Amino acid sequence: MSEFRVRSIRTLDAAFPVPGDKSMSHRAAMIAGLADGVSTVRNFLPSEDCLNTLGAMRACGVEVEVLEEMPGFGPTTMRIHGRKMELAAPTRPIDCGNSGTGMRLLAGLFAGQSFETELFGDESLSGRPMGRITDPLGAMGAKIDCLGEKPGCAPLRIHGTKLTPIRYELPMASAQVKSAVLLAGMFCDGTTTAVQPAETRDHTERMLESFGVKLSTEGNAISIEGGQVPQARDFQVPGDISSAAFWVVAAAALPGSRLVIKNVGLNPTRTAVLDVIERMGAKITRTVTSSEAGEPIGDVEILGGKLKGTELLKAEIPNLIDEIPVIAVAAAMAEGKTVIRNAKELRVKETDRITTVVNNLRAMGGQVEEFEDGMEITGGSPLHAATMESHGDHRIAMAFAIAGLFASGETVMRNTECVNTSYPGFSKQLAAVLAESKVEADYDLPTVPVQP
C-alpha cells in the first residue's frame, strides 16, 4: 500500500507543467475514435481513468498507435484511427474503473449503436448514481439496465438502438449529463437539445466543433444535429487546471512563494477555482499564450500571501466541484470563515467528500461545521500532522497531502494508489516540492518515444 509522508515547507519557488487535462483526454479518445480519418493526440493524460476510456474505444475496434508514453503509466502521444461513427461490438464487458465521466459519456455514445454493451466499474463507481443519464437516454429510446446492487447504479447493460432526438432540461448542472445527451444526439435523425440550469464546463462542445461538428447555442440550451461525422484533426491536450489547483493552493497560502504553472488550460468554465483563491487574497496572473481547438492555454503565476475567508457562490459550484477539497484546505489556512453550500453533489463522488473533508480537517486541528450540502470552515488555527486514509479518493489524497505542507510534524496519507486515476506523477512533483529547499528540484514528468 503506497502512502505520502509530508512535512511543512517554508516557501515554494518553482515553475512546472501539470499533466494533460483529464476531462479533455476522455473526450479526445472518444471523438477521435468516432472521426473520419487519423487524429494525432498529444499530451493525453495516461491516468487509469483515461486509459480505461481509451481501452473502451479500442474494444470497439478503434486502432491506436502509441508514439510516446510516460514510463510506468501509459501513452501520452498517439495516432487514433477513427471509425466514421461505426463502432464494432466489443467482445466482453468494458471496465470503466473509477471514472464517472468515462461511464456516463460512454453510455451516451453506446446508446445509439447497433449492439449491446455492458459497462462496469470498481466498488466506488458502482455506488454512484446513473439515473441522471439513463433517464434522458431512455427518453431517446435507449434501453439501459442498471444491474448494480444499489438501485440505479452500475453495471450498465446498454441495448443499442436507433434513437429519437429530444429536448432535455437537465435537473442538475452536470457537464457529464449534458455530454451524454449530445453524444447520443449524434446518432439521431434530427436535432437534440440539452438545456442546463447553469453553465457547466463546455469541453464537449468545443471539441466537437474543433472536429467539424456543428452545434448551436441559445442561452443555456445546446443543440446538435444528428448524422454529422467528426473530421479527424490533431489535438494537444492542455495541462489540467484541476491538477494545478493543488499547487495553486500550496503557493497561495505560503507568504513569499512564487509558482508558475505552465501550459495549463484556461477555459473560463474551468477557472472558477482561480477566482476563489484570488478572492481569498492571492495574487494570480493568467497569461493566455495559445489556443488549441478553441481551448485557451497559458501560464498561471501565483504569489503567496495571507489568505482570508470567502463564500463560494452558488453559480460557481458546478465549475469547481472537483476543487472543493483543496479549497477547503486553503480555507483552513485563511483568516476568518469560508462558507461552502449548494455542494450536495460532493456526497456522491468517489467518497462522500463533505464528510471526508470535514473529518480530515478536524483530525489536523481545523475548525469545521458540516452541513448536508457543504461546510463552514473557520480558518487561522495552526494545523498539526495526522495519519489519514484517502478512502480510495484521489482528490482527497492529494488535497490532504497539500494540507501536510502547512502542518507541524509529519502527515501521513495512506492508500494513495488512487492518485493515478487522475494525476500520474503527482508523487514525483510532491517529492520535488519537499526537496526544493535543499536541492534543485526536478519537477519534469518525462515521456519517452515508443519505437515503431
Summary of the structure (lengths in Angstrom):
residues: 452
radius of gyration: 21.2
end to end distance: 35.1
largest distance: 62.9
contacts: 1696
relative contact order: 0.15
helix: 33%
strand: 28%
